[in-house]
Structure formats: C-alpha cells, structure tokens
Amino acid sequence: MTKTTEAAVEWLIETVKVALEEGRATETELEEWLLAAILLEEMAIEEQRDDQEARTFGTWFGQASGTIH
C-alpha cells in the first residue's frame, strides 16, 4: 500500500474508532466509513499491480531487440 493510502486508511480507522467511542456516528455513517476504507485498500492494491505490470513491461520491452511489428 502506498504511504498516502496507508495514512488515509489509518486516519479513517482512527476517525471511526473515536466516533464509536464518543457515540457520535450513526450506523449508516460507520458503514460508509468502513466501505471507504475497503475501497482505499483496493485502490492501493490495484495501484501496486499496475506498477508491477509497468515494470514488467518496461523490462520486457527493454530486452526486445529489433523492430516490433
């Protein structure tokens, strides 16, 4: 997970925790926050996958010799 996404997920978890402890959140709000955390993590995983594919393609393309038709 990227540092930005990791920080966002940690902030979101802390916000949910405080809201629960203080009784300031509705059930719907908690559900939305948890879904947001899940989506952030999924986005981070997808970003990591994209980065890996880009590196793999870059390596493959760099090793290719001649003209690609």
ZAMI-539061 format. One record per atom (N, C-alpha, C, O): residue number from 0; atom name; z, y, x. Coordinates in Angstrom, 1 decimal. Example, Ala and Ser with C-alpha at 12.3 -4.5 7.8 and 13.67 -1.06 7.14 Angstrom:
# residues 2
+-----+------+--------+--------+--------+
:  nr : atom :     zz :     yy :     xx :
+-----+------+--------+--------+--------+
:   0 :    N :    7.8 :   -5.7 :   13.2 :
:   0 :   CA :    7.8 :   -4.5 :   12.3 :
:   0 :    C :    7.8 :   -3.3 :   13.2 :
:   0 :    O :    8.5 :   -3.3 :   14.2 :
:   1 :    N :    7.1 :   -2.2 :   12.8 :
:   1 :   CA :    7.1 :   -1.1 :   13.7 :
:   1 :    C :    7.9 :    0.0 :   12.9 :
:   1 :    O :    8.0 :    1.1 :   13.4 :
+-----+------+--------+--------+--------+
# end
This chain:
# residues 69
+-----+------+--------+--------+--------+
:  nr : atom :     zz :     yy :     xx :
+-----+------+--------+--------+--------+
:   0 :    N :    0.0 :   -1.2 :    0.9 :
:   0 :   CA :    0.0 :    0.0 :    0.0 :
:   0 :    C :    0.0 :    1.2 :    0.9 :
:   0 :    O :    0.7 :    1.3 :    1.9 :
:   1 :    N :   -0.8 :    2.3 :    0.5 :
:   1 :   CA :   -0.8 :    3.5 :    1.3 :
:   1 :    C :    0.5 :    4.2 :    1.2 :
:   1 :    O :    1.3 :    4.0 :    0.2 :
:   2 :    N :    0.8 :    5.0 :    2.2 :
:   2 :   CA :    2.1 :    5.7 :    2.2 :
:   2 :    C :    2.2 :    6.6 :    0.9 :
:   2 :    O :    3.3 :    6.7 :    0.3 :
:   3 :    N :    1.1 :    7.3 :    0.6 :
:   3 :   CA :    1.2 :    8.2 :   -0.6 :
:   3 :    C :    1.5 :    7.4 :   -1.9 :
:   3 :    O :    2.3 :    7.8 :   -2.7 :
:   4 :    N :    0.8 :    6.3 :   -2.0 :
:   4 :   CA :    1.0 :    5.5 :   -3.2 :
:   4 :    C :    2.4 :    4.9 :   -3.2 :
:   4 :    O :    3.1 :    4.8 :   -4.2 :
:   5 :    N :    2.8 :    4.4 :   -2.0 :
:   5 :   CA :    4.2 :    3.9 :   -1.9 :
:   5 :    C :    5.2 :    4.9 :   -2.3 :
:   5 :    O :    6.2 :    4.6 :   -3.0 :
:   6 :    N :    5.1 :    6.1 :   -1.8 :
:   6 :   CA :    6.0 :    7.2 :   -2.1 :
:   6 :    C :    6.0 :    7.5 :   -3.6 :
:   6 :    O :    7.1 :    7.7 :   -4.2 :
:   7 :    N :    4.8 :    7.5 :   -4.2 :
:   7 :   CA :    4.7 :    7.7 :   -5.7 :
:   7 :    C :    5.4 :    6.6 :   -6.5 :
:   7 :    O :    6.1 :    6.9 :   -7.4 :
:   8 :    N :    5.2 :    5.4 :   -6.1 :
:   8 :   CA :    5.9 :    4.3 :   -6.8 :
:   8 :    C :    7.4 :    4.4 :   -6.6 :
:   8 :    O :    8.2 :    4.2 :   -7.6 :
:   9 :    N :    7.9 :    4.7 :   -5.4 :
:   9 :   CA :    9.3 :    4.8 :   -5.2 :
:   9 :    C :    9.9 :    5.9 :   -6.0 :
:   9 :    O :   11.0 :    5.8 :   -6.6 :
:  10 :    N :    9.2 :    7.1 :   -6.1 :
:  10 :   CA :    9.6 :    8.2 :   -6.9 :
:  10 :    C :    9.7 :    7.8 :   -8.3 :
:  10 :    O :   10.7 :    8.1 :   -9.0 :
:  11 :    N :    8.7 :    7.1 :   -8.8 :
:  11 :   CA :    8.6 :    6.7 :  -10.2 :
:  11 :    C :    9.8 :    5.7 :  -10.5 :
:  11 :    O :   10.4 :    5.9 :  -11.6 :
:  12 :    N :   10.0 :    4.8 :   -9.7 :
:  12 :   CA :   11.1 :    3.9 :   -9.9 :
:  12 :    C :   12.5 :    4.6 :   -9.9 :
:  12 :    O :   13.3 :    4.3 :  -10.8 :
:  13 :    N :   12.7 :    5.6 :   -9.0 :
:  13 :   CA :   13.9 :    6.3 :   -9.0 :
:  13 :    C :   14.0 :    7.2 :  -10.2 :
:  13 :    O :   15.1 :    7.3 :  -10.8 :
:  14 :    N :   13.0 :    7.7 :  -10.7 :
:  14 :   CA :   13.0 :    8.5 :  -11.9 :
:  14 :    C :   13.4 :    7.7 :  -13.1 :
:  14 :    O :   14.2 :    8.1 :  -14.0 :
:  15 :    N :   12.8 :    6.5 :  -13.2 :
:  15 :   CA :   13.1 :    5.6 :  -14.3 :
:  15 :    C :   14.6 :    5.1 :  -14.2 :
:  15 :    O :   15.3 :    5.1 :  -15.2 :
:  16 :    N :   15.1 :    4.9 :  -13.0 :
:  16 :   CA :   16.4 :    4.5 :  -12.8 :
:  16 :    C :   17.4 :    5.5 :  -13.3 :
:  16 :    O :   18.4 :    5.3 :  -14.0 :
:  17 :    N :   17.2 :    6.8 :  -12.9 :
:  17 :   CA :   18.0 :    7.9 :  -13.3 :
:  17 :    C :   18.0 :    8.1 :  -14.8 :
:  17 :    O :   19.0 :    8.3 :  -15.4 :
:  18 :    N :   16.8 :    8.0 :  -15.3 :
:  18 :   CA :   16.6 :    8.2 :  -16.8 :
:  18 :    C :   17.4 :    7.2 :  -17.5 :
:  18 :    O :   18.0 :    7.4 :  -18.6 :
:  19 :    N :   17.4 :    5.9 :  -17.0 :
:  19 :   CA :   18.1 :    4.9 :  -17.7 :
:  19 :    C :   19.6 :    5.1 :  -17.6 :
:  19 :    O :   20.4 :    5.0 :  -18.6 :
:  20 :    N :   20.1 :    5.5 :  -16.4 :
:  20 :   CA :   21.5 :    5.7 :  -16.2 :
:  20 :    C :   22.0 :    6.8 :  -17.0 :
:  20 :    O :   23.2 :    6.8 :  -17.5 :
:  21 :    N :   21.2 :    7.9 :  -17.2 :
:  21 :   CA :   21.7 :    9.0 :  -17.9 :
:  21 :    C :   21.3 :    9.0 :  -19.4 :
:  21 :    O :   21.7 :    9.9 :  -20.2 :
:  22 :    N :   20.6 :    7.9 :  -19.8 :
:  22 :   CA :   20.2 :    7.7 :  -21.2 :
:  22 :    C :   19.3 :    8.8 :  -21.7 :
:  22 :    O :   19.3 :    9.2 :  -22.9 :
:  23 :    N :   18.4 :    9.3 :  -20.8 :
:  23 :   CA :   17.5 :   10.4 :  -21.2 :
:  23 :    C :   16.1 :    9.9 :  -21.6 :
:  23 :    O :   15.3 :   10.8 :  -21.9 :
:  24 :    N :   15.8 :    8.7 :  -21.5 :
:  24 :   CA :   14.5 :    8.2 :  -21.8 :
:  24 :    C :   14.4 :    7.3 :  -23.0 :
:  24 :    O :   15.3 :    6.6 :  -23.3 :
:  25 :    N :   13.3 :    7.5 :  -23.7 :
:  25 :   CA :   13.1 :    6.6 :  -24.8 :
:  25 :    C :   12.5 :    5.3 :  -24.3 :
:  25 :    O :   12.0 :    5.2 :  -23.2 :
:  26 :    N :   12.5 :    4.3 :  -25.2 :
:  26 :   CA :   11.8 :    3.0 :  -24.8 :
:  26 :    C :   10.4 :    3.2 :  -24.5 :
:  26 :    O :    9.8 :    2.6 :  -23.6 :
:  27 :    N :    9.7 :    4.0 :  -25.3 :
:  27 :   CA :    8.3 :    4.3 :  -25.0 :
:  27 :    C :    8.0 :    5.0 :  -23.7 :
:  27 :    O :    7.1 :    4.6 :  -23.0 :
:  28 :    N :    8.9 :    5.9 :  -23.3 :
:  28 :   CA :    8.7 :    6.6 :  -22.0 :
:  28 :    C :    8.9 :    5.6 :  -20.9 :
:  28 :    O :    8.2 :    5.6 :  -19.9 :
:  29 :    N :    9.9 :    4.8 :  -21.0 :
:  29 :   CA :   10.2 :    3.8 :  -20.0 :
:  29 :    C :    9.0 :    2.8 :  -19.8 :
:  29 :    O :    8.6 :    2.5 :  -18.7 :
:  30 :    N :    8.4 :    2.4 :  -20.9 :
:  30 :   CA :    7.3 :    1.5 :  -20.9 :
:  30 :    C :    6.1 :    2.2 :  -20.2 :
:  30 :    O :    5.4 :    1.6 :  -19.4 :
:  31 :    N :    5.9 :    3.5 :  -20.5 :
:  31 :   CA :    4.8 :    4.3 :  -19.9 :
:  31 :    C :    5.0 :    4.4 :  -18.4 :
:  31 :    O :    4.0 :    4.3 :  -17.6 :
:  32 :    N :    6.2 :    4.7 :  -18.0 :
:  32 :   CA :    6.5 :    4.9 :  -16.6 :
:  32 :    C :    6.3 :    3.6 :  -15.8 :
:  32 :    O :    5.7 :    3.6 :  -14.7 :
:  33 :    N :    6.8 :    2.5 :  -16.4 :
:  33 :   CA :    6.6 :    1.2 :  -15.7 :
:  33 :    C :    5.1 :    0.8 :  -15.6 :
:  33 :    O :    4.7 :    0.3 :  -14.6 :
:  34 :    N :    4.3 :    1.1 :  -16.7 :
:  34 :   CA :    2.9 :    0.8 :  -16.6 :
:  34 :    C :    2.2 :    1.7 :  -15.6 :
:  34 :    O :    1.3 :    1.2 :  -14.9 :
:  35 :    N :    2.7 :    2.9 :  -15.5 :
:  35 :   CA :    2.1 :    3.8 :  -14.4 :
:  35 :    C :    2.4 :    3.3 :  -13.0 :
:  35 :    O :    1.5 :    3.3 :  -12.2 :
:  36 :    N :    3.6 :    2.7 :  -12.8 :
:  36 :   CA :    3.9 :    2.2 :  -11.5 :
:  36 :    C :    3.1 :    1.0 :  -11.2 :
:  36 :    O :    2.6 :    0.8 :  -10.1 :
:  37 :    N :    2.8 :    0.1 :  -12.2 :
:  37 :   CA :    2.0 :   -1.0 :  -12.1 :
:  37 :    C :    0.5 :   -0.6 :  -11.7 :
:  37 :    O :   -0.1 :   -1.2 :  -10.8 :
:  38 :    N :    0.0 :    0.4 :  -12.4 :
:  38 :   CA :   -1.3 :    0.9 :  -12.2 :
:  38 :    C :   -1.4 :    1.5 :  -10.8 :
:  38 :    O :   -2.4 :    1.3 :  -10.1 :
:  39 :    N :   -0.4 :    2.2 :  -10.3 :
:  39 :   CA :   -0.4 :    2.8 :   -9.0 :
:  39 :    C :   -0.5 :    1.7 :   -7.9 :
:  39 :    O :   -1.2 :    1.8 :   -7.0 :
:  40 :    N :    0.3 :    0.6 :   -8.1 :
:  40 :   CA :    0.2 :   -0.5 :   -7.2 :
:  40 :    C :   -1.1 :   -1.2 :   -7.2 :
:  40 :    O :   -1.6 :   -1.6 :   -6.2 :
:  41 :    N :   -1.7 :   -1.4 :   -8.4 :
:  41 :   CA :   -3.0 :   -2.0 :   -8.5 :
:  41 :    C :   -4.1 :   -1.1 :   -7.8 :
:  41 :    O :   -5.0 :   -1.6 :   -7.1 :
:  42 :    N :   -4.0 :    0.2 :   -7.9 :
:  42 :   CA :   -4.9 :    1.1 :   -7.3 :
:  42 :    C :   -4.8 :    1.0 :   -5.8 :
:  42 :    O :   -5.8 :    1.0 :   -5.0 :
:  43 :    N :   -3.5 :    0.9 :   -5.3 :
:  43 :   CA :   -3.3 :    0.7 :   -3.8 :
:  43 :    C :   -3.9 :   -0.6 :   -3.3 :
:  43 :    O :   -4.5 :   -0.6 :   -2.2 :
:  44 :    N :   -3.7 :   -1.7 :   -4.1 :
:  44 :   CA :   -4.3 :   -3.0 :   -3.7 :
:  44 :    C :   -5.8 :   -2.9 :   -3.6 :
:  44 :    O :   -6.4 :   -3.4 :   -2.7 :
:  45 :    N :   -6.4 :   -2.2 :   -4.6 :
:  45 :   CA :   -7.9 :   -2.1 :   -4.7 :
:  45 :    C :   -8.4 :   -1.2 :   -3.5 :
:  45 :    O :   -9.4 :   -1.5 :   -2.9 :
:  46 :    N :   -7.6 :   -0.2 :   -3.2 :
:  46 :   CA :   -8.0 :    0.7 :   -2.0 :
:  46 :    C :   -7.9 :   -0.1 :   -0.7 :
:  46 :    O :   -8.8 :    0.0 :    0.1 :
:  47 :    N :   -6.9 :   -1.0 :   -0.6 :
:  47 :   CA :   -6.8 :   -1.8 :    0.6 :
:  47 :    C :   -8.0 :   -2.8 :    0.7 :
:  47 :    O :   -8.6 :   -3.0 :    1.8 :
:  48 :    N :   -8.4 :   -3.3 :   -0.4 :
:  48 :   CA :   -9.5 :   -4.3 :   -0.5 :
:  48 :    C :  -10.8 :   -3.5 :   -0.1 :
:  48 :    O :  -11.6 :   -4.1 :    0.7 :
:  49 :    N :  -11.0 :   -2.3 :   -0.6 :
:  49 :   CA :  -12.2 :   -1.5 :   -0.3 :
:  49 :    C :  -12.2 :   -1.2 :    1.2 :
:  49 :    O :  -13.3 :   -1.3 :    1.8 :
:  50 :    N :  -11.1 :   -0.8 :    1.7 :
:  50 :   CA :  -11.0 :   -0.5 :    3.2 :
:  50 :    C :  -11.4 :   -1.8 :    4.0 :
:  50 :    O :  -12.1 :   -1.7 :    5.0 :
:  51 :    N :  -10.9 :   -2.9 :    3.6 :
:  51 :   CA :  -11.2 :   -4.2 :    4.3 :
:  51 :    C :  -12.7 :   -4.5 :    4.2 :
:  51 :    O :  -13.3 :   -4.9 :    5.2 :
:  52 :    N :  -13.3 :   -4.3 :    3.0 :
:  52 :   CA :  -14.7 :   -4.6 :    2.9 :
:  52 :    C :  -15.5 :   -3.6 :    3.7 :
:  52 :    O :  -16.5 :   -4.0 :    4.3 :
:  53 :    N :  -15.1 :   -2.4 :    3.8 :
:  53 :   CA :  -15.9 :   -1.4 :    4.5 :
:  53 :    C :  -15.8 :   -1.7 :    6.0 :
:  53 :    O :  -16.8 :   -1.6 :    6.7 :
:  54 :    N :  -14.6 :   -2.2 :    6.5 :
:  54 :   CA :  -14.5 :   -2.6 :    7.9 :
:  54 :    C :  -15.4 :   -3.8 :    8.2 :
:  54 :    O :  -16.1 :   -3.9 :    9.2 :
:  55 :    N :  -15.3 :   -4.8 :    7.3 :
:  55 :   CA :  -16.1 :   -6.0 :    7.4 :
:  55 :    C :  -17.6 :   -5.7 :    7.5 :
:  55 :    O :  -18.4 :   -6.2 :    8.3 :
:  56 :    N :  -18.1 :   -4.8 :    6.6 :
:  56 :   CA :  -19.5 :   -4.4 :    6.5 :
:  56 :    C :  -19.8 :   -3.7 :    7.8 :
:  56 :    O :  -20.9 :   -3.9 :    8.4 :
:  57 :    N :  -19.0 :   -2.8 :    8.2 :
:  57 :   CA :  -19.2 :   -2.0 :    9.4 :
:  57 :    C :  -19.4 :   -2.9 :   10.6 :
:  57 :    O :  -20.3 :   -2.7 :   11.5 :
:  58 :    N :  -18.5 :   -3.9 :   10.7 :
:  58 :   CA :  -18.6 :   -4.9 :   11.8 :
:  58 :    C :  -19.9 :   -5.7 :   11.8 :
:  58 :    O :  -20.6 :   -5.8 :   12.8 :
:  59 :    N :  -20.2 :   -6.2 :   10.6 :
:  59 :   CA :  -21.4 :   -6.9 :   10.4 :
:  59 :    C :  -22.6 :   -6.1 :   10.7 :
:  59 :    O :  -23.6 :   -6.5 :   11.4 :
:  60 :    N :  -22.7 :   -4.9 :   10.2 :
:  60 :   CA :  -23.8 :   -4.0 :   10.4 :
:  60 :    C :  -24.0 :   -3.6 :   11.8 :
:  60 :    O :  -25.1 :   -3.5 :   12.3 :
:  61 :    N :  -22.9 :   -3.4 :   12.5 :
:  61 :   CA :  -22.9 :   -3.1 :   13.9 :
:  61 :    C :  -23.4 :   -4.2 :   14.8 :
:  61 :    O :  -24.0 :   -4.0 :   15.9 :
:  62 :    N :  -23.2 :   -5.4 :   14.3 :
:  62 :   CA :  -23.7 :   -6.6 :   15.1 :
:  62 :    C :  -25.1 :   -7.0 :   14.8 :
:  62 :    O :  -25.7 :   -7.7 :   15.6 :
:  63 :    N :  -25.6 :   -6.5 :   13.7 :
:  63 :   CA :  -27.0 :   -6.8 :   13.3 :
:  63 :    C :  -28.0 :   -6.2 :   14.4 :
:  63 :    O :  -27.8 :   -5.0 :   14.8 :
:  64 :    N :  -29.0 :   -7.0 :   14.7 :
:  64 :   CA :  -29.9 :   -6.5 :   15.7 :
:  64 :    C :  -31.3 :   -6.4 :   15.0 :
:  64 :    O :  -31.6 :   -7.2 :   14.1 :
:  65 :    N :  -32.1 :   -5.5 :   15.4 :
:  65 :   CA :  -33.4 :   -5.4 :   14.8 :
:  65 :    C :  -33.4 :   -4.5 :   13.6 :
:  65 :    O :  -32.5 :   -3.8 :   13.3 :
:  66 :    N :  -34.5 :   -4.6 :   12.8 :
:  66 :   CA :  -34.6 :   -3.9 :   11.6 :
:  66 :    C :  -34.3 :   -4.7 :   10.4 :
:  66 :    O :  -34.7 :   -5.9 :   10.3 :
:  67 :    N :  -33.6 :   -4.1 :    9.5 :
:  67 :   CA :  -33.2 :   -4.8 :    8.3 :
:  67 :    C :  -34.3 :   -4.4 :    7.2 :
:  67 :    O :  -34.5 :   -3.2 :    7.0 :
:  68 :    N :  -34.9 :   -5.4 :    6.6 :
:  68 :   CA :  -35.9 :   -5.1 :    5.6 :
:  68 :    C :  -35.4 :   -5.4 :    4.2 :
:  68 :    O :  -36.1 :   -5.2 :    3.2 :
+-----+------+--------+--------+--------+
# end
